């Protein structure tokens, strides 16, 4: 029997583990921010696994980018609303 392909969640956890040396090289005060950023990718694990990309890093990265885009557009909408209220 051939090997089974690990679930995306497992592969994602392994990818995050591979970034531990980068994390250790960050100043201590920035490590929690880095962890939080990587953890946002877990919010979109189902969508990332549906993309079926050769590199799990692509799924991780697009999930982080998408999350930050959502946050930024939300902030832009709030600013626009505040400007309308003035």
C-alpha positions as CSV (number, residue, x, y, z in Angstrom):
1,X,0.0,0.0,0.0
2,X,1.1,3.5,-0.7
3,X,1.4,6.3,1.8
4,X,-1.6,8.4,2.5
5,X,-1.4,12.1,2.1
6,X,-1.6,13.9,5.5
7,X,-4.6,16.2,6.1
8,X,-4.0,19.8,5.3
9,X,-4.3,20.6,9.0
10,X,-1.4,18.3,9.8
11,X,0.6,19.5,6.9
12,X,-0.1,23.1,8.0
13,X,1.1,22.4,11.5
14,X,4.3,20.9,10.1
15,X,4.8,24.0,7.9
16,X,4.4,26.2,10.9
17,X,6.9,24.0,12.8
18,X,9.4,24.6,10.0
19,X,9.2,28.3,10.6
20,X,10.4,27.9,14.3
21,X,14.0,29.0,13.4
22,X,12.6,32.2,11.9
23,X,10.5,32.8,15.1
24,X,13.5,32.2,17.4
25,X,15.5,34.8,15.4
26,X,12.8,37.5,16.1
27,X,13.0,39.8,19.1
28,X,11.1,38.3,22.0
29,X,8.5,41.0,21.9
30,X,7.6,40.2,18.3
31,X,7.3,36.4,18.7
32,X,3.7,36.5,20.0
33,X,2.8,38.7,17.0
34,X,4.4,36.1,14.6
35,X,2.5,33.3,16.4
36,X,-0.8,35.2,16.1
37,X,-0.2,35.8,12.4
38,X,0.5,32.1,11.7
39,X,-2.5,31.1,13.8
40,X,-4.8,33.1,11.6
41,X,-4.1,30.7,8.8
42,X,-5.9,28.0,10.8
43,X,-9.1,30.0,10.5
44,X,-9.1,29.1,6.8
45,X,-7.7,25.6,6.9
46,X,-10.8,24.2,5.1
47,X,-10.6,26.7,2.3
48,X,-6.8,26.1,2.0
49,X,-7.2,22.4,1.8
50,X,-9.8,22.8,-1.0
51,X,-7.3,24.7,-3.1
52,X,-5.2,21.6,-3.5
53,X,-1.9,23.4,-4.0
54,X,1.5,21.6,-4.3
55,X,3.0,23.7,-1.6
56,X,1.2,23.9,1.8
57,X,3.0,27.2,2.3
58,X,0.9,28.7,-0.5
59,X,-2.3,27.8,1.4
60,X,-0.8,29.2,4.6
61,X,0.3,32.4,3.0
62,X,-2.9,33.1,1.1
63,X,-5.0,32.5,4.3
64,X,-2.9,35.0,6.2
65,X,-3.1,37.5,3.3
66,X,-6.8,37.0,3.0
67,X,-7.3,37.5,6.8
68,X,-5.3,40.7,6.8
69,X,-7.2,41.9,3.7
70,X,-10.5,41.3,5.5
71,X,-9.3,43.2,8.5
72,X,-8.0,46.2,6.4
73,X,-11.2,46.4,4.4
74,X,-13.2,46.4,7.6
75,X,-11.1,49.2,9.0
76,X,-11.5,51.2,5.7
77,X,-15.3,50.8,5.9
78,X,-15.3,52.0,9.5
79,X,-13.3,55.0,8.6
80,X,-15.6,55.8,5.6
81,X,-18.6,55.5,7.9
82,X,-17.0,57.9,10.5
83,X,-16.3,60.4,7.7
84,X,-19.9,60.2,6.5
85,X,-21.1,60.9,10.1
86,X,-19.1,64.1,10.3
